[in-house]
Amino acid sequence: MVRRIKKIMKLFRSRELLAPTGRVPEAIRRSLLAKYHNKCAGNVPGYPCDYSVVDALEVDHILPRSIRCCHKKFNLQILCSNCHTLKTKKYDIPLIRRHKSGLVEDYHIKRHLRLFL
């Protein structure tokens, strides 16, 4: 977990824009589905999930793509559509707003990552 946080923090601190446009490549999506055994990671705090319908599984960026991040495997997880929506509304959007206003610091990013790793 600590190594993943360090890798993602390195991406966050990078000066170049790393966020690619478009979808996560199909090869990476398939390897993530295999890693998570075609089940939702279900790690949204306070919302347990055991949903495993493969058609409703989505690739989620642990640290949002709009905050200088990219399609690297260590920043991706599989969530069902319900968990993905909950995580985005409750955790990602406030972090993105804080980032856009220039108030986000390493402390906020690390706290966000520890919730989902």
N, C-alpha and C positions, 0 to 999 in steps of 0.2 A: 504494500500500500504506500509506504513512504517513497519508494522509487517511482511509482506512478505519479504521486503528487509532485516530486521534483521534476519529472519530465514535463508535466503539464505547466508547471510554474515557469520552466525554461521557455516554453512556447509563448506563454503570456508576456514574459519580459522582452521577447524578441521585438525589434523595431520594425521588421518587415511585416507586411500584411500577409498572414498565413491562411486566411479563411477562403477556401476555394468556393466557387459557385457551383450549384447543381447538387445532385444527389450523391450519397455515399456509393462508391462502386460496388457492383453486385458481388464481386469476389470477396470483398471485405465483409459485406452483409452476410454472405453464406458462412464465412468462418466465424463470425460473431454468433450466428444462430447455433452453430455446432458447439461453440464454447459454452453457451448458456443452455444447451440441451433443448432448444426450441421452447424455452419458457421465459416468462417475464422475470427480470432481475428483482422486481418488486421491492426496491430499497428506498421508496419514498417514505421518509420518517412519519410514523403515525398512520400509515395506510398500507396494511399488509395485503399482498396480492398473490393469488395462486392461479392466475389466468394463463392458459397455455394454448389458446387457439392461434395457430401459426399465421393465419391470414391477418390477424389484428396486431401482430408484433411489429414494432417500429424501432429504428435505430435512433438512439438519443445521444447527443453530445453532452457529456458530464459537465464540462465547462462550455457554455454556449458558444456557438460558432461566431457570433458577432463580437465576441471579446477576444479577438486575435487567436482563434484556435482553428484546428483543421481536422480532417478525416484520419487521424492517427488512431490505431487500435486501442491504445491505452487511454484515449479520451472518449471512447464509445462504449455503449452498453445497449442491451435489448430491453425494451419496456413495452407493455401492452399499451394500446391507445389510451386507456383510462389513466394509467400511471403516468404516461408521458404528458398528458394534459395537466394532471395535478402538479407534477414537478415543474412544468413550464410556468403555470400561473402562480404557484406559491413561492418558488425559489428562483427560477431563471429570470423572469421579468423584473423583479425588484433589483437583482444584481445588474442586469443590463441597464436599467434606468440610472443606477448609481454610477456605473461605468461611464455612461454618456455625459453625466454631469461632472465627471472628473473626481468623484469622491471615493472610488474604489481603490483599495490598497491591498498589498499582499495578504494581510490578515483576513480580509473578506474573502478573497479567492481561496485561501487554504481552508477556511471554515466551511465554505461551500463544497470543496472537494472532499473533506472528511465526512460530510453527510452522506455522500453517494459512493465512496470507495470502500 
